[in-house]
Each structure stands twice: as C-alpha cells, then as structure tokens.
C-alpha cells in the first residue's frame, strides 16, 4: 500500500501568485470562490481537492460535519457511459450485477483486474436506460473501460462534471431550503438520484457521501453558472450553519465509518474479499472480469479496525501481534468523538478477532498498545446516513 510520509511532514499543493501551468491538473469549478480561505490541496484523479483551510481547525471541521453541515468540493471523477451496450459493458467491468440498478438510482461499483486485484470503486448513477455516470474514486478506470469496449455500441467520455458533498445532520434541511419547491424531492431515499431546481438551474443530486453522515452530493456541469449556484446554496445553508471543510476533517469520520480509500486501504494487490467488500461480489453473475480468480481466492477478510487509546496510528506503521509483525496501518486518525486513536489495518493473514491486543507504530514514532476493532466503529446498521438516527453528538 502507498504510504504518506514520515508522520512529521506532508506534501501539499498551494496556490501561488502569478501566471503559470497547473501541469494538466484540473481545478474544481468552485476553486476561485475558496481561494481567499488559504486552501491546501491534494491531487485526486488529477484534480485538486482541498485538504484544509488556513484558518480552519481540522477538529472544528469534524464537529461541523457531525453537528450541523459541511461542504467538501471533491476530486471524484464522473465518467459517462451512453449507448445500447452501456449496461452490458458496465456489467462486465463490475463485480456486482448492475442490471438491477433502476433509473434514477445509484449502485456501488467495484472493478477488478483479471487476477481479482482491485482497480477502483465508486458510485454508479443510472440516469436513463442507456445512460450512466460512474463517479469513480482515484484511479485510471477510463482507460480500462475503453480497452474492454471494443466491438460494443457505447460511448465513454469525461463529461467535465465536478462533485461536491453536503454532509451532516442539517444537510437535508439545506436541500429543502435550496430547492425551488421548498421541500425534498420525492422519492429521495438512500442512494437515490434526483434533479432539482437550485435558483433556476437544474442540478443532479444523489443521496450519497463519503462520511456515513446524513447527506447528499451535487454535480456541477459545464453549463452551470457556478457563482450563482454557490451563492444560492450558501444563502440556503447559512441558517443551518453550513460551511466549507477539508478532506482532513472528513478523513477522521470516514475511518470511524470504516469507509475504504482506493489506493491506500486497497489496491491491485488486494481482492474485494481481502478488504471486507465480498458482499459486493456477485458470483452468480454469468461473467465479470476477475470472476474466475475470485472464485478460488480466500474469502476471509484481512482488513479491520484498530483502536489505540493513547495516540494516532501512523499510516504504514507496523502492527505487532504476539511479538511479530502482523500487518500495517492503511489509515489513521485521532477521533474527537471516540476520544482515542482509530485506524484501518491490513493484516498479513486473516483469522484475528476484535479485541486482539497489539502494538502499533504511531505518529510520535513510538509503539503504543492497542487492539483490533470491528469496522465501522459505530452505527453498524448505517442508520445515520439513512436518516433513522437523529441524535446529534455533543462536543465535550
């Protein structure tokens, strides 16, 4: 798995005054509107995505997400698939039966190489019978899809759509306030797609997110007036405490939720079964790329949670069990809500259970005592994003 430095320094992208070239990287459509906040960026799908803002504390951003509403302009990359063979191609590329995804609904899409190793994951939006957007995580899915579309009647393109997330317990209040109708679209259950009127502009939205909080995402197309759109959403969100926040704050919450990140928590060396995503593999399908390899692959997961009471686990830090190296940390953060270090670990072999004692390398460079923990750390039934858990956590 990819590491993230030495635990003492990090490399980020910053805006510099003057002309120049962004070296084929792409700025979010709202880039200019957040420039005065002093953003630091990472690169995701060759797009800049905000890590944090100069005068915003990461923990404050986390609590904004948990208690009110926060907006992240993401680096997610929608790819368009259109034509009579769009469904056939996507069903070949994904491990799950996507023919069951209804129009104006979403599905979770995992793609594997022929040997069963993971390429990427993302959310598949079905906009019509023969029209889809695949909102992919970081990775090169476009080339893979093109290579397997030979002989098929399908157009694959980058529609130049940018994705933003509105997440938190007041997010649906903001959606209703921003909508011309003054209410939520119907239906708009978990993983639904809708098109709404925001200040006279028609915008696709989905009931999805990367936090396991109540929330939705909206999709900015090339024809949208971004200044007018953001002004409209900002006005609607102000009474509910909505603010921008960065990926660093979201990172804490996604670890608590057990949401995996493509390229760090899994990659081409891991199968869906290795990282606990076996429920998204439909072995009853006639065929999909990687099926033959996955049929004989070990089914027991090696990825799990990690709790450290005294420190934040270091990404790529060693996990020691019974005095021997047993795996490495793939994600780590200190949870302000749980009040202990949290992490995701990829073990070298399966068979360990929650509560297994261990030592883990942490950001201070030392080994700390901890234990394995089930993922997610709480809300195992995903009641929060479904709107069925209304209790808002208090900041101590």
Buried (B, 14 or more C-beta within 10 A) or exposed (E): BEBBEEBEEEEEBEBEEEEEEEEEBBBBBBBEBBEEBEBBBBBBBBBBBBBBBEEBEBBBBBBBBBBBBBBBBBBBBBBBBBBEBBBBBBBBBBBBBBEEBEEBBBBBBBBBBEBBBBBBBBBBBBBEEBBBBBBBBBBEBBEBBEEBBEEBEBEBEEEEBBBBBBBBBBBBBBBBBBBEEEEBBEEBEBBBBBEBEBBEBEBBBBBBBBBBBBBBBBBBBEEBEBEEBBEBBBEBBEEBBBBBBBBBBBBBBBBBBBBBBBBBBBBBEBBBBBBBBBEBBBEEBEEBBBBEBBEEBEEEBBBBBBBBEEBBBBBBBBBBBEEEEBBBBBBBBBBBBBEBBBBBBBBEEBEBEEEBEBBBBBBEEEBBEBBBBBBBBBBEEEBBBBBEBEEEEEEE
